[in-house]
């Protein structure tokens, strides 16, 4: 099937169809779509759980092209990114194009897909430099294979977490110069509640209350002074799901039940304690931080947790 080129697309119509798969993120979607439709590569800078992958999945599904994932880490070598010759076949035969095993970069170039490199700044500098020619010339010369010319829809999309600098490398000016950049932050409480409701299917007075509380305590982890990085909305989703199961196990039927707040705290421990990163200089633990947040929500400010 012939692939539709960017110039032939009605971008406004594409945006509306893609937006149907997202909760909020209209501005981020529009800016990302404009960049990739213009033929540009882009880095999406933001914490985990801020819909970066969801946006890219929706765009590539709309365009009918692959989304090729790569995890950026110290083990991502140029050979793993570009590809390598099959050693067994080389011993039996020789270094030929037929013996070449494509890496994700070559795969994305050949298929016209998006090469999506998560944790971009965790990859070694020499590996990132391998991308420079592909981004600048939309082609790549592989020894003993030849020149690979990218399909028109090929893009390099990177993601970075600005709040986590452990184990990261400084991006070179050459890499920065070839990438557009978009900051993607957490959504507001209302949007996150809609996401949790969509992902959990929680309904009724108990479900609605649990969604509101789960989102509130999850968002509070991002503001706590002893937390270096708080939880994404995924924590609120899991807190709601675990809370629903605890309610069933403990016979809770209404949020007014006196056993409801303890159930929420237990759900928080399971869903959030592994997702928050406490500052190393703070003499505390994730459990203590969550206890403080829970007390703020249910004891110090009980009106904030009250229905309505």
C-alpha positions as CSV (number, residue, x, y, z in Angstrom):
1,X,0.0,0.0,0.0
2,X,1.4,3.4,-1.0
3,X,2.2,5.5,2.0
4,X,0.6,9.0,2.1
5,X,3.1,11.8,2.3
6,X,2.9,14.6,4.8
7,X,2.1,17.2,2.0
8,X,-0.9,15.1,1.0
9,X,-2.4,15.0,4.5
10,X,-5.0,17.2,6.0
11,X,-3.1,17.9,9.2
12,X,-6.1,19.4,10.9
13,X,-8.2,16.3,10.3
14,X,-5.3,14.1,11.4
15,X,-5.0,16.1,14.6
16,X,-8.6,15.6,15.4
17,X,-8.5,11.9,14.8
18,X,-5.3,11.5,16.9
19,X,-6.7,13.7,19.7
20,X,-9.6,11.2,20.0
21,X,-7.0,8.7,21.5
22,X,-5.7,11.2,24.1
23,X,-6.9,12.8,27.3
24,X,-6.0,16.5,27.0
25,X,-2.5,17.2,25.5
26,X,-4.0,19.2,22.7
27,X,-1.2,21.7,22.6
28,X,1.6,19.1,23.0
29,X,0.0,17.0,20.2
30,X,-0.3,20.0,17.9
31,X,3.3,21.1,18.4
32,X,4.7,17.5,18.0
33,X,2.6,16.9,14.9
34,X,3.7,20.2,13.4
35,X,7.4,19.3,14.0
36,X,7.2,15.8,12.5
37,X,5.0,16.9,9.6
38,X,7.7,19.5,8.8
39,X,10.2,16.7,8.6
40,X,12.0,17.6,11.8
41,X,13.4,15.4,14.5
42,X,12.5,16.3,18.1
43,X,13.3,15.6,21.7
44,X,10.4,15.5,24.2
45,X,11.6,16.5,27.6
46,X,9.6,15.6,30.6
47,X,9.1,13.2,33.5
48,X,7.8,9.6,33.0
49,X,4.1,9.2,32.6
50,X,3.3,12.4,30.8
51,X,1.8,10.8,27.6
52,X,4.9,11.2,25.4
53,X,4.7,7.6,24.2
54,X,0.9,7.8,23.9
55,X,1.2,10.9,21.6
56,X,3.8,9.1,19.4
57,X,1.9,5.9,19.2
58,X,-1.2,7.8,18.1
59,X,0.6,9.7,15.4
60,X,2.3,6.7,14.0
61,X,-0.9,4.7,14.0
62,X,-2.6,7.6,12.1
63,X,0.2,7.7,9.6
64,X,0.4,3.9,9.3
65,X,4.1,3.7,10.1
66,X,6.1,1.8,12.7
67,X,7.2,3.2,16.1
68,X,10.6,1.6,16.7
69,X,11.5,1.7,20.4
70,X,15.1,1.9,21.8
71,X,16.0,2.2,25.4
72,X,18.9,4.6,26.0
73,X,21.5,3.2,28.4
74,X,25.2,2.6,28.7
75,X,24.9,-0.6,26.8
76,X,23.5,0.9,23.6
77,X,26.5,0.7,21.3
78,X,26.7,2.0,17.7
79,X,26.5,-1.6,16.5
80,X,23.3,-2.3,18.5
81,X,21.8,0.9,17.1
82,X,22.8,0.5,13.5
83,X,23.1,-3.3,13.2
84,X,25.8,-6.0,12.7
85,X,26.8,-8.8,10.5
86,X,25.7,-12.3,11.6
87,X,29.0,-13.8,13.0
88,X,28.0,-17.4,12.1
89,X,27.1,-16.6,8.6
90,X,30.2,-14.5,8.1
91,X,32.3,-17.5,9.1
92,X,30.5,-19.7,6.7
93,X,30.2,-17.2,3.9
94,X,31.5,-13.6,4.0
95,X,30.6,-10.0,4.9
96,X,27.7,-9.5,2.6
97,X,24.6,-7.3,2.7
98,X,22.5,-10.5,3.1
99,X,24.4,-11.3,6.4
100,X,23.6,-7.9,7.9
101,X,21.2,-7.9,10.9
102,X,19.4,-4.5,11.0
103,X,19.5,-2.5,14.1
104,X,16.6,-0.2,15.1
105,X,18.1,2.8,13.3
106,X,18.3,1.0,10.0
107,X,14.9,-0.6,10.5
108,X,13.3,2.8,11.1
109,X,15.0,4.3,8.1
110,X,14.0,1.5,5.7
111,X,10.4,1.4,6.9
112,X,9.9,5.1,7.3
113,X,9.1,4.8,11.0
114,X,9.8,6.9,14.0
115,X,13.0,5.8,15.9
116,X,11.9,6.5,19.5
117,X,14.9,6.6,21.9
118,X,13.8,6.7,25.5
119,X,16.2,8.1,28.1
120,X,18.1,9.7,25.2
121,X,20.8,11.3,27.5
122,X,21.7,7.9,29.0
123,X,23.2,6.6,25.8
124,X,26.9,7.0,25.2
125,X,28.1,10.0,23.2
126,X,29.6,7.9,20.4
127,X,26.3,6.1,20.0
128,X,24.4,9.4,19.7
129,X,26.9,10.7,17.2
130,X,25.9,7.8,15.0
131,X,22.6,9.5,14.5
132,X,24.0,12.8,13.2
133,X,24.4,11.7,9.6
134,X,21.0,10.0,9.6
135,X,19.3,13.2,10.9
136,X,21.3,15.6,8.7
137,X,21.3,13.6,5.4
138,X,18.4,11.2,5.9
139,X,20.9,8.5,4.8
140,X,23.5,6.3,6.3
141,X,26.5,4.4,4.8
142,X,27.0,1.0,6.5
143,X,30.3,-0.8,5.7
144,X,29.9,-3.8,3.4
145,X,26.2,-3.1,3.1
146,X,26.1,0.3,1.3
147,X,24.2,3.5,1.5
148,X,20.7,3.3,3.1
149,X,18.4,6.1,2.2
150,X,15.6,6.8,4.7
151,X,11.9,6.8,3.7
152,X,10.3,10.3,3.8
153,X,8.4,9.6,7.1
154,X,11.6,8.6,9.0
155,X,12.1,10.7,12.1
156,X,14.3,10.5,15.2
157,X,12.3,11.1,18.3
158,X,14.0,11.3,21.7
159,X,12.8,11.6,25.3
160,X,14.6,12.8,28.3
161,X,13.7,13.2,32.0
162,X,14.9,16.6,33.2
163,X,14.5,15.7,36.8
164,X,16.9,12.7,36.8
165,X,20.5,13.4,36.1
166,X,21.9,10.2,37.6
167,X,23.9,8.2,35.0
168,X,23.2,10.7,32.2
169,X,25.6,12.2,29.7
170,X,25.8,15.8,28.4
171,X,24.5,16.1,24.9
172,X,26.9,17.6,22.4
173,X,26.2,20.8,20.6
174,X,26.0,18.9,17.3
175,X,23.2,16.7,18.7
176,X,21.3,19.6,20.2
177,X,21.6,21.5,16.9
178,X,19.7,18.8,15.0
179,X,16.8,18.4,17.4
180,X,13.8,20.5,18.0
181,X,12.6,20.4,21.7
182,X,9.3,20.3,23.5
183,X,8.9,20.4,27.3
184,X,6.0,18.1,28.4
185,X,5.0,18.4,32.0
186,X,2.3,16.8,34.2
187,X,-1.3,17.6,33.3
188,X,-3.7,19.3,35.7
189,X,-5.7,17.4,38.3
190,X,-8.9,17.3,36.3
191,X,-7.1,15.8,33.3
192,X,-5.4,13.2,35.5
193,X,-8.7,12.3,37.1
194,X,-10.1,11.7,33.6
195,X,-7.1,9.5,32.7
196,X,-7.5,7.4,35.9
197,X,-11.2,7.0,35.3
198,X,-10.6,5.9,31.8
199,X,-7.8,3.4,32.7
200,X,-9.5,1.9,35.8
201,X,-13.2,2.0,34.9
202,X,-13.9,3.0,38.5
203,X,-17.5,4.1,39.0
204,X,-20.0,4.9,41.8
205,X,-19.4,7.0,44.8
206,X,-16.6,4.8,46.1
207,X,-14.9,4.8,42.7
208,X,-15.2,8.5,42.1
209,X,-13.9,9.3,45.6
210,X,-11.0,6.9,45.2
211,X,-10.0,8.5,41.9
212,X,-10.0,11.9,43.4
213,X,-8.0,10.9,46.4
214,X,-5.5,8.8,44.4
215,X,-4.8,11.7,42.1
216,X,-4.5,14.2,45.0
217,X,-2.0,12.1,46.9
218,X,0.0,11.2,43.8
219,X,0.2,14.9,42.8
220,X,1.3,15.7,46.4
221,X,4.4,13.4,46.0
222,X,5.6,15.9,43.3
223,X,5.5,18.8,45.8
224,X,6.9,17.2,48.9
225,X,10.2,18.9,50.0
226,X,11.9,15.6,50.7
227,X,11.1,14.0,47.3
228,X,13.5,14.4,44.4
229,X,11.0,13.1,41.9
230,X,7.3,12.2,42.5
231,X,5.1,9.7,40.9
232,X,3.4,10.0,37.5
233,X,-0.3,9.5,36.9
234,X,0.5,5.7,36.7
235,X,0.8,5.8,40.5
236,X,-2.7,7.2,40.7
237,X,-4.0,4.5,38.4
238,X,-2.5,1.7,40.4
239,X,-3.5,3.3,43.7
240,X,-7.1,3.3,42.5
241,X,-7.0,-0.3,41.2
242,X,-5.4,-1.6,44.4
243,X,-7.8,0.5,46.5
244,X,-10.8,-1.0,44.7
245,X,-9.5,-4.5,45.4
246,X,-8.9,-3.6,49.1
247,X,-12.4,-2.2,49.4
248,X,-13.8,-5.5,48.1
249,X,-11.6,-7.6,50.4
250,X,-12.5,-5.5,53.4
251,X,-16.2,-5.1,52.6
252,X,-16.1,-1.3,52.0
253,X,-19.1,-0.1,50.2
254,X,-19.0,3.7,50.7
255,X,-16.2,6.3,51.1
256,X,-17.8,7.5,54.4
257,X,-16.9,4.2,56.0
258,X,-14.3,4.7,58.7
259,X,-12.2,2.0,57.2
260,X,-11.9,3.9,53.9
261,X,-8.9,6.2,54.8
262,X,-6.7,3.3,56.1
263,X,-7.5,1.4,52.9
264,X,-6.3,4.4,50.8
265,X,-3.1,4.5,52.8
266,X,-2.4,0.8,52.3
267,X,-3.1,1.3,48.5
268,X,-0.7,4.2,48.5
269,X,2.1,2.1,50.1
270,X,1.7,-0.5,47.4
271,X,1.3,1.8,44.4
272,X,3.5,4.8,45.3
273,X,6.4,3.8,47.6
274,X,8.4,2.4,44.7
275,X,7.6,5.3,42.4
276,X,8.9,8.2,44.4
277,X,12.6,9.0,44.8
278,X,13.5,10.5,48.1
279,X,16.3,13.1,48.2
280,X,19.4,11.4,49.5
281,X,20.1,14.3,51.9
282,X,16.7,13.8,53.6
283,X,16.6,11.5,56.6
284,X,13.3,9.9,55.7
285,X,11.8,7.0,53.8
286,X,9.1,6.7,51.1
287,X,6.8,5.2,53.7
288,X,7.2,8.2,56.0
289,X,6.7,10.6,53.1
290,X,3.5,8.9,52.1
291,X,2.2,8.9,55.7
292,X,2.7,12.7,55.8
293,X,0.8,13.1,52.6
294,X,-2.0,10.8,53.8
295,X,-2.3,12.7,57.0
296,X,-2.5,16.0,55.2
297,X,-5.3,14.6,53.0
298,X,-7.4,12.8,55.6
299,X,-6.5,14.3,59.0
300,X,-5.3,17.8,58.7
301,X,-7.5,18.8,55.8
302,X,-10.4,16.3,55.8
303,X,-12.6,18.7,54.0
304,X,-10.3,18.4,50.9
305,X,-11.1,14.7,50.8
306,X,-14.8,15.0,51.5
307,X,-17.2,14.2,48.7
308,X,-18.2,17.2,46.5
